[in-house]
Amino acid sequence: MRKIIIYQRIIILAAYLCFGTQTIFSQSVPAPLKRFLDKPMVRGASVALMVKEVRKGTVIYEYESERQLTPASVMKTVTAATALEILGEDFRFETSVSYDGKIRDGILYGNLYLCGSGDPTLNSSELDTPKDSVLMLWAAGIRKAGIREVAGALIADESIFDTEGVSMKWMREDLGSEYGQGSYGLNIFDNQLRLYLESGVAGTTPTIKYCEPDIPSLTFHNYLKALPASTDSCFITGFPFSEERYLYGAIPTRRSHFKLIGDIPDPALFSARYVHAFLQREGIRIKEAPSCHRILSQTGQWKETQRKTLITTYSPPLKELTRIFCFVSHNLYADAVFKTLGLRYAPSSKEAISSFGRGAQVITQYWKQKGIDTSSLWMFDGSGLAITNKVTAEFLCDVYAYMAVRSKASEVFVHSLPQAGIDGTLRNMMKGSVLQGKARLKSGSMSRVLCYGGYIDHDGKRYAVVILVNNFTGKSRRVKASIEELLLSLFKETTQV
């Protein structure tokens, strides 16, 4: 009998070496997933799937759920969940205007300070508030203190975070882009600029009309071409704090008002200059040139002084911010929250760690304390833009199950995810299907990466659902359509499971 068992094990081992685990255990792979894996665009890809009923924790479907893959923006769900747990759904960023020195006869003999806490919402296009409305409040607070003139300067204090606005793990092509804006202690206008161009006939170089907001110090090196195409293939690139941006690619011919979005290279310094000019227009004269903590520190001019606060303004609550960055996949919002979590990490005296690194430490420690295996979690930002981010479908499902059943912010988290076929980045997914409005998923995509994570409600039960696809071939829209087909087929069959 023992010899038979040994022979069986040898046969199984040989089969494993020759064909791999997928062949041996193919019977455990559901038919819809087999069809998905057999598609030519997925055959060379890495795929992970898990579907778990959250109340009992029963795994309904599972495939390669322990494989570490790049989740792209699905990583935002980890940032959102942890922030709601640690900071609370009512947490608000605050920004204050303060001063040092003395006020005499309407003149401030000192400096005004714009002190940031990382608020990503100042003049953000994602909020339904008039442009510069928060600046109006600041100006009113300054006037209320009797200040009509400032003998010193307006200084932006963005020191709550370090100067590493973008993760060291971001790719070169992301820097300077619409979605690759850095996150700093002071942020404004979503840290984005809008460049308007006019194109002529094919082969000519489009002309730059203007930049909004205006950044006079910024130089654009224009290598664009006009081509007879219906869509553009252009981008802006450049490094943080650099006053040079490079334009590459092509835009359609004969466009009179073509918009190209990039990043604001130095949001804190720009904020100081922008608010300085605004206050001047409001009749508050400021003698010296605006500056920021980074520049003054580098030149040895930063001084720690006693300050008095004039006014403090607040962002919307975290429950609204998580909904924004999950609905529209807003990288700045996610990374600002990620770094704010990092403020709770106390590094040792021998440890050099960035604001990004601190955020990763806090998140990893939190879920480890909750009994979830974090050995597969590799976070280098809160937005998911770093291609070196890795996670497993199992880890994500464990977090989603916890948030659905054990978290006080359960409904806030669930409702922060867009509904399939209705809103956000999922408004066109599974539209008109039986899962429209019943699937709440965060999407994540980058070059050859397409992922989804969240929940599906079906037959009175809630399921945590994760599918991660890396290194597929062909068009992402075809992979997306196949994932829709897969999810619809899996949940058609759950009634029989």
C-alpha positions as CSV (number, residue, x, y, z in Angstrom):
1,M,0.0,0.0,0.0
2,R,2.8,2.4,0.9
3,K,4.5,1.7,-2.5
4,I,1.3,2.6,-4.3
5,I,1.1,5.9,-2.4
6,I,4.7,6.7,-3.2
7,Y,4.1,5.9,-6.9
8,Q,1.0,8.1,-6.9
9,R,3.0,11.0,-5.4
10,I,5.8,10.5,-8.0
11,I,3.2,10.6,-10.8
12,I,1.6,13.8,-9.4
13,L,5.0,15.5,-9.0
14,A,6.0,14.5,-12.6
15,A,2.7,16.0,-13.9
16,Y,3.3,19.1,-11.9
17,L,6.8,19.6,-13.3
18,C,5.6,18.9,-16.9
19,F,2.3,20.8,-16.9
20,G,2.0,23.0,-13.8
21,T,-0.7,23.3,-11.2
22,Q,-3.3,24.7,-13.6
23,T,-3.5,21.4,-15.5
24,I,-3.6,19.2,-12.4
25,F,-6.2,21.2,-10.6
26,S,-8.2,22.4,-13.6
27,Q,-11.3,20.8,-12.3
28,S,-11.4,23.5,-9.5
29,V,-11.5,26.3,-12.1
30,P,-15.1,27.4,-12.9
31,A,-16.1,27.2,-16.6
32,P,-16.5,31.0,-17.0
33,L,-13.0,31.6,-15.7
34,K,-11.6,28.8,-18.0
35,R,-13.2,30.6,-21.0
36,F,-11.6,33.9,-19.8
37,L,-8.2,32.3,-19.3
38,D,-8.3,30.7,-22.8
39,K,-8.7,34.0,-24.6
40,P,-5.6,34.9,-26.7
41,M,-5.2,38.3,-25.0
42,V,-5.0,36.7,-21.6
43,R,-3.0,33.5,-22.3
44,G,0.3,35.0,-21.4
45,A,-1.0,37.2,-18.6
46,S,-1.0,36.8,-14.8
47,V,-4.5,36.6,-13.5
48,A,-5.8,36.4,-9.9
49,L,-9.5,36.1,-8.8
50,M,-11.3,35.7,-5.5
51,V,-15.0,35.9,-4.7
52,K,-15.9,35.7,-1.0
53,E,-19.2,35.9,0.8
54,V,-18.5,38.6,3.4
55,R,-20.8,37.5,6.3
56,K,-19.6,33.9,6.7
57,G,-16.2,34.4,5.0
58,T,-16.9,31.6,2.6
59,V,-14.7,31.6,-0.5
60,I,-17.0,31.0,-3.5
61,Y,-14.4,31.3,-6.3
62,E,-10.6,31.4,-6.1
63,Y,-7.8,31.3,-8.6
64,E,-4.2,32.3,-8.0
65,S,-5.4,34.4,-5.1
66,E,-2.0,34.4,-3.4
67,R,-0.2,35.7,-6.5
68,Q,1.3,39.2,-6.0
69,L,0.2,41.5,-8.8
70,T,0.1,45.2,-9.6
71,P,-3.3,46.5,-8.7
72,A,-3.0,50.0,-10.2
73,S,-5.8,52.3,-8.8
74,V,-7.5,49.5,-7.0
75,M,-4.8,50.3,-4.3
76,K,-6.9,53.4,-3.5
77,T,-9.4,51.1,-1.8
78,V,-6.7,50.1,0.7
79,T,-5.9,53.8,1.3
80,A,-9.6,54.7,1.7
81,A,-10.4,51.8,4.0
82,T,-7.5,52.4,6.3
83,A,-8.1,56.2,6.5
84,L,-11.8,55.7,7.4
85,E,-10.7,53.2,10.1
86,I,-7.9,55.4,11.6
87,L,-8.8,59.0,10.8
88,G,-12.6,58.5,10.9
89,E,-15.2,59.5,8.4
90,D,-15.5,63.0,9.8
91,F,-11.8,63.9,9.6
92,R,-11.1,67.2,7.8
93,F,-7.9,68.8,6.5
94,E,-7.3,72.3,7.8
95,T,-5.4,75.2,6.4
96,S,-4.6,78.3,8.5
97,V,-3.5,81.8,8.0
98,S,-1.2,83.1,10.8
99,Y,1.3,85.8,11.4
100,D,4.4,86.7,13.4
101,G,5.6,90.1,14.6
102,K,3.3,92.9,15.7
103,I,0.3,94.8,14.2
104,R,0.5,98.6,14.6
105,D,-1.7,101.1,12.8
106,G,-2.9,98.6,10.3
107,I,0.6,97.4,9.4
108,L,1.9,93.9,10.2
109,Y,5.6,94.2,11.0
110,G,6.2,90.6,10.3
111,N,5.1,87.8,7.9
112,L,1.9,86.2,6.9
113,Y,2.0,82.4,6.8
114,L,-0.2,80.0,4.8
115,C,0.1,76.8,6.8
116,G,-1.0,73.6,5.1
117,S,-1.9,70.1,6.4
118,G,-1.9,68.5,2.9
119,D,-5.5,69.5,2.0
120,P,-6.0,68.5,-1.6
121,T,-9.3,70.4,-2.0
122,L,-8.2,74.1,-2.2
123,N,-9.7,75.5,-5.4
124,S,-10.3,71.9,-6.5
125,S,-12.4,71.3,-9.6
126,E,-14.0,68.3,-7.8
127,L,-15.8,70.6,-5.3
128,D,-19.0,72.5,-6.1
129,T,-17.7,75.8,-4.7
130,P,-16.8,79.1,-6.5
131,K,-13.2,79.6,-7.5
132,D,-11.2,81.4,-4.8
133,S,-14.0,81.2,-2.2
134,V,-11.6,79.9,0.4
135,L,-9.2,82.8,-0.4
136,M,-12.0,85.2,0.2
137,L,-12.4,83.8,3.7
138,W,-8.6,84.2,4.3
139,A,-8.7,87.8,3.1
140,A,-11.7,88.5,5.4
141,G,-9.8,87.0,8.4
142,I,-6.8,89.2,7.7
143,R,-8.9,92.3,7.4
144,K,-10.8,91.4,10.6
145,A,-7.4,91.5,12.4
146,G,-7.0,95.1,11.2
147,I,-4.2,94.3,8.7
148,R,-4.1,96.5,5.6
149,E,-0.4,96.2,4.9
150,V,2.3,93.6,5.5
151,A,5.9,94.8,5.9
152,G,7.2,91.3,5.4
153,A,6.1,88.5,3.0
154,L,3.5,85.9,2.5
155,I,5.1,82.5,3.2
156,A,3.7,79.1,2.4
157,D,4.5,76.6,5.1
158,E,4.2,73.1,3.5
159,S,6.5,71.5,6.0
160,I,4.0,68.9,7.3
161,F,5.2,66.6,4.6
162,D,8.7,66.2,3.1
163,T,9.6,67.5,-0.4
164,E,9.2,64.1,-2.0
165,G,6.0,65.1,-3.8
166,V,6.0,62.2,-6.2
167,S,6.9,58.6,-5.3
168,M,10.4,57.4,-6.3
169,K,8.7,54.4,-7.8
170,W,6.7,56.4,-10.4
171,M,7.7,56.0,-14.0
172,R,9.3,58.8,-15.9
173,E,6.3,59.1,-18.3
174,D,4.1,59.9,-15.3
175,L,6.1,62.9,-14.1
176,G,4.5,66.2,-15.1
177,S,1.4,64.5,-16.5
178,E,-2.3,65.2,-15.8
179,Y,-2.5,62.3,-13.4
180,G,1.1,62.4,-12.0
181,Q,0.8,65.6,-10.0
182,G,2.7,65.5,-6.7
183,S,1.1,65.8,-3.3
184,Y,2.5,68.4,-0.9
185,G,1.8,70.1,2.4
186,L,0.0,72.8,0.3
187,N,-1.9,71.9,-2.8
188,I,-4.1,74.1,-5.0
189,F,-6.1,73.7,-8.3
190,D,-5.7,69.9,-8.0
191,N,-2.0,70.7,-8.6
192,Q,-2.9,70.8,-12.3
193,L,-2.4,73.4,-15.1
194,R,-4.4,73.6,-18.3
195,L,-2.4,74.5,-21.4
196,Y,-4.4,75.7,-24.4
197,L,-3.1,75.3,-27.9
198,E,-4.0,76.0,-31.5
199,S,-3.1,73.6,-34.3
200,G,-2.8,74.2,-38.1
201,V,-2.3,71.9,-41.0
202,A,-0.6,68.5,-40.8
203,G,3.1,68.5,-39.9
204,T,3.1,72.0,-38.3
205,T,3.9,72.8,-34.7
206,P,0.8,73.9,-32.7
207,T,1.1,77.2,-31.0
208,I,0.7,77.8,-27.3
209,K,-2.1,80.3,-26.5
210,Y,-2.1,80.5,-22.7
211,C,-1.8,78.6,-19.5
212,E,-4.5,78.4,-16.8
213,P,-3.7,79.2,-14.0
214,D,-1.0,81.6,-15.3
215,I,2.5,80.5,-14.2
216,P,4.9,83.1,-15.8
217,S,8.0,81.4,-14.5
218,L,7.2,78.2,-16.4
219,T,8.9,77.5,-19.8
220,F,7.3,75.0,-22.2
221,H,9.5,73.3,-24.8
222,N,7.1,72.5,-27.6
223,Y,7.9,69.3,-29.7
224,L,4.2,68.7,-30.7
225,K,3.0,68.1,-34.2
226,A,-0.4,68.4,-35.8
227,L,-1.6,65.3,-37.5
228,P,-4.9,64.3,-39.3
229,A,-6.2,62.1,-36.5
230,S,-9.4,62.2,-34.5
231,T,-7.7,61.8,-31.1
232,D,-4.5,63.1,-29.6
233,S,-1.4,61.3,-28.5
234,C,0.3,64.1,-26.6
235,F,1.6,64.6,-23.1
236,I,3.5,67.0,-20.8
237,T,6.5,65.8,-18.9
238,G,8.9,67.3,-16.4
239,F,10.3,67.0,-12.9
240,P,9.0,68.4,-9.6
241,F,10.2,72.0,-8.8
242,S,11.5,72.4,-12.3
243,E,10.4,75.4,-14.2
244,E,10.6,73.6,-17.5
245,R,8.0,71.3,-19.1
246,Y,8.3,69.4,-22.4
247,L,5.5,68.7,-24.8
248,Y,5.6,65.6,-27.0
249,G,3.3,63.7,-29.3
250,A,0.6,64.9,-31.7
251,I,-2.7,66.7,-31.6
252,P,-5.5,66.8,-34.3
253,T,-5.1,69.3,-37.0
254,R,-7.0,72.7,-37.2
255,R,-8.0,72.9,-33.5
256,S,-8.5,76.4,-32.2
257,H,-8.7,75.6,-28.5
258,F,-7.1,72.3,-27.7
259,K,-6.6,71.6,-24.0
260,L,-3.6,69.7,-22.6
261,I,-3.4,69.1,-18.8
262,G,-0.2,68.8,-16.8
263,D,1.0,69.3,-13.2
264,I,1.9,72.5,-11.3
265,P,5.6,71.8,-10.6
266,D,5.9,73.6,-7.2
267,P,2.4,73.9,-5.7
268,A,3.5,75.5,-2.4
269,L,5.5,78.3,-4.1
270,F,2.8,78.7,-6.6
271,S,0.2,79.0,-3.8
272,A,2.2,81.7,-2.1
273,R,2.5,83.7,-5.3
274,Y,-1.2,83.1,-6.2
275,V,-2.5,84.1,-2.7
276,H,-0.1,87.1,-2.6
277,A,-1.5,88.4,-5.9
278,F,-5.1,87.8,-4.7
279,L,-4.6,89.7,-1.4
280,Q,-3.0,92.6,-3.3
281,R,-6.1,92.8,-5.5
282,E,-8.2,92.7,-2.3
283,G,-6.4,95.8,-1.1
284,I,-4.0,94.1,1.3
285,R,-0.5,95.3,0.4
286,I,2.5,93.0,0.9
287,K,5.9,94.5,0.6
288,E,8.2,91.5,0.1
289,A,8.2,88.7,-2.5
290,P,6.3,85.5,-1.6
291,S,8.2,82.3,-0.7
292,C,7.8,78.9,0.8
293,H,9.3,76.7,3.5
294,R,11.3,74.6,1.0
295,I,13.2,77.5,-0.5
296,L,13.8,79.4,2.7
297,S,15.1,76.2,4.4
298,Q,17.5,75.5,1.5
299,T,18.9,79.0,1.7
300,G,19.1,79.0,5.4
301,Q,16.5,81.8,5.8
302,W,13.7,79.8,7.5
303,K,13.1,80.9,11.1
304,E,10.9,79.3,13.7
305,T,8.9,82.1,15.2
306,Q,5.9,82.5,17.5
307,R,2.7,82.8,15.4
308,K,-0.8,83.8,16.0
309,T,-3.6,82.2,13.9
310,L,-6.0,84.6,12.1
311,I,-8.3,82.1,10.5
312,T,-8.5,78.3,9.8
313,T,-10.5,76.8,7.0
314,Y,-11.5,73.1,6.6
315,S,-11.9,70.6,3.8
316,P,-15.0,68.5,3.3
317,P,-15.1,65.4,5.6
318,L,-13.1,62.3,4.7
319,K,-16.3,60.4,3.8
320,E,-16.7,62.8,0.9
321,L,-13.0,62.8,-0.1
322,T,-12.8,59.0,-0.3
323,R,-15.9,59.0,-2.5
324,I,-14.2,61.5,-4.8
325,F,-10.9,59.7,-5.1
326,C,-12.6,56.3,-5.6
327,F,-15.2,57.6,-8.0
328,V,-12.9,59.6,-10.3
329,S,-9.6,57.9,-9.3
330,H,-8.1,61.1,-8.1
331,N,-4.4,60.5,-7.4
332,L,-3.7,63.7,-5.5
333,Y,-6.6,63.1,-3.0
334,A,-5.5,59.5,-2.4
335,D,-1.8,60.4,-1.8
336,A,-2.7,63.3,0.5
337,V,-4.7,61.0,2.6
338,F,-2.0,58.3,2.4
339,K,0.7,60.8,3.7
340,T,-1.7,62.0,6.4
341,L,-1.9,58.5,7.7
342,G,1.9,58.5,7.7
343,L,2.0,61.3,10.3
344,R,1.0,58.6,12.8
345,Y,4.3,56.7,12.2
346,A,7.2,57.6,14.6
347,P,10.5,56.6,12.9
348,S,13.4,55.6,15.0
349,S,16.4,57.9,15.4
350,K,18.4,55.7,12.9
351,E,15.6,55.5,10.3
352,A,15.4,57.8,7.2
353,I,11.9,57.4,5.8
354,S,9.8,59.5,3.4
355,S,6.2,60.7,3.9
356,F,5.2,58.0,1.4
357,G,7.2,55.4,3.4
358,R,5.5,56.4,6.6
359,G,2.0,56.0,5.1
360,A,2.9,52.5,3.9
361,Q,4.1,51.6,7.4
362,V,1.0,52.8,9.1
363,I,-1.3,50.9,6.7
364,T,0.7,47.7,6.9
365,Q,0.8,47.7,10.7
366,Y,-2.9,48.5,11.0
367,W,-4.1,45.5,8.9
368,K,-1.5,43.2,10.5
369,Q,-3.0,44.1,13.9
370,K,-6.4,43.2,12.6
371,G,-5.2,39.7,11.9
372,I,-4.9,40.0,8.1
373,D,-1.7,38.7,6.5
374,T,0.2,41.7,5.1
375,S,3.2,39.9,3.8
376,S,1.9,40.3,0.3
377,L,1.2,44.0,0.6
378,W,3.8,46.3,-1.1
379,M,2.7,49.9,-1.1
380,F,4.8,52.8,-2.4
381,D,2.0,55.3,-2.7
382,G,-1.7,55.7,-1.8
383,S,-2.9,56.2,-5.4
384,G,-1.6,53.0,-7.0
385,L,0.4,54.8,-9.7
386,A,3.7,53.0,-8.7
387,I,4.0,49.9,-10.9
388,T,6.0,48.3,-8.0
389,N,2.9,48.2,-5.8
390,K,2.0,44.6,-5.3
391,V,-1.0,42.9,-3.6
392,T,-2.9,39.7,-3.7
393,A,-6.6,39.1,-4.4
394,E,-6.8,37.3,-1.1
395,F,-5.5,40.3,0.9
396,L,-7.9,42.7,-0.8
397,C,-10.9,40.4,-0.2
398,D,-9.9,40.1,3.5
399,V,-9.9,43.9,3.8
400,Y,-13.2,44.2,1.9
401,A,-14.8,41.6,4.1
402,Y,-13.6,43.4,7.2
403,M,-14.9,46.7,6.0
404,A,-18.3,45.2,5.1
405,V,-18.8,43.4,8.4
406,R,-16.7,44.8,11.2
407,S,-16.0,48.4,10.3
408,K,-18.0,51.3,11.8
409,A,-17.5,53.1,8.5
410,S,-18.9,50.1,6.5
411,E,-21.6,51.8,4.5
412,V,-19.4,54.9,3.9
413,F,-16.7,52.7,2.5
414,V,-19.1,50.6,0.4
415,H,-20.8,53.7,-1.0
416,S,-17.4,55.3,-1.8
417,L,-17.1,52.8,-4.7
418,P,-18.8,53.6,-8.0
419,Q,-21.8,51.5,-9.1
420,A,-21.6,49.5,-12.3
421,G,-23.5,51.1,-15.2
422,I,-24.4,54.2,-13.1
423,D,-21.6,56.5,-12.0
424,G,-17.9,57.2,-11.7
425,T,-15.3,55.2,-13.6
426,L,-17.9,52.3,-13.8
427,R,-20.7,54.2,-15.4
428,N,-20.4,52.3,-18.7
429,M,-19.5,48.9,-17.2
430,M,-22.2,46.2,-17.3
431,K,-24.8,48.8,-18.2
432,G,-28.2,47.3,-18.6
433,S,-27.1,44.0,-17.1
434,V,-28.5,42.3,-14.0
435,L,-25.4,43.6,-12.1
436,Q,-26.1,47.3,-13.0
437,G,-26.3,49.1,-9.6
438,K,-25.5,45.9,-7.7
439,A,-21.8,45.9,-8.3
440,R,-19.7,48.5,-6.6
441,L,-16.1,48.2,-7.8
442,K,-13.0,50.3,-8.0
443,S,-11.2,50.0,-11.3
444,G,-7.5,50.2,-11.8
445,S,-5.6,50.5,-15.1
446,M,-2.2,51.3,-16.5
447,S,-0.2,49.9,-19.4
448,R,-1.1,46.2,-19.7
449,V,-2.8,46.2,-16.3
450,L,-6.6,46.0,-15.6
451,C,-8.0,45.3,-12.2
452,Y,-11.3,45.5,-10.2
453,G,-12.0,45.3,-6.5
454,G,-15.1,45.8,-4.4
455,Y,-18.5,44.3,-3.9
456,I,-21.3,42.6,-5.7
457,D,-24.8,42.2,-4.0
458,H,-26.6,39.1,-5.3
459,D,-29.5,37.0,-4.0
460,G,-29.6,38.9,-0.7
461,K,-25.9,38.4,0.0
462,R,-22.8,40.6,-0.3
463,Y,-19.7,39.3,-1.9
464,A,-16.2,40.8,-1.9
465,V,-14.9,40.5,-5.4
466,V,-11.3,41.0,-6.8
467,I,-9.9,40.3,-10.2
468,L,-6.4,41.3,-11.1
469,V,-5.0,41.0,-14.7
470,N,-1.4,41.9,-15.4
471,N,0.6,41.7,-18.7
472,F,-2.3,41.0,-21.1
473,T,-1.9,41.7,-24.8
474,G,-4.1,43.7,-27.1
475,K,-6.6,46.4,-26.3
476,S,-7.7,47.1,-22.7
477,R,-11.3,47.6,-23.8
478,R,-11.4,44.0,-25.0
479,V,-10.1,42.8,-21.7
480,K,-12.6,44.9,-19.9
481,A,-15.4,43.4,-22.0
482,S,-14.2,39.9,-21.1
483,I,-14.0,40.7,-17.4
484,E,-17.6,42.0,-17.6
485,E,-18.6,38.7,-19.3
486,L,-16.7,36.8,-16.6
487,L,-18.4,38.5,-13.7
488,L,-21.9,38.2,-15.2
489,S,-21.3,34.5,-15.8
490,L,-19.9,33.8,-12.3
491,F,-22.8,35.5,-10.6
492,K,-25.3,33.8,-12.8
493,E,-23.9,30.6,-11.5
494,T,-23.7,31.5,-7.8
495,T,-27.3,30.5,-7.3
496,Q,-26.2,27.0,-7.9
497,V,-23.2,27.1,-5.5
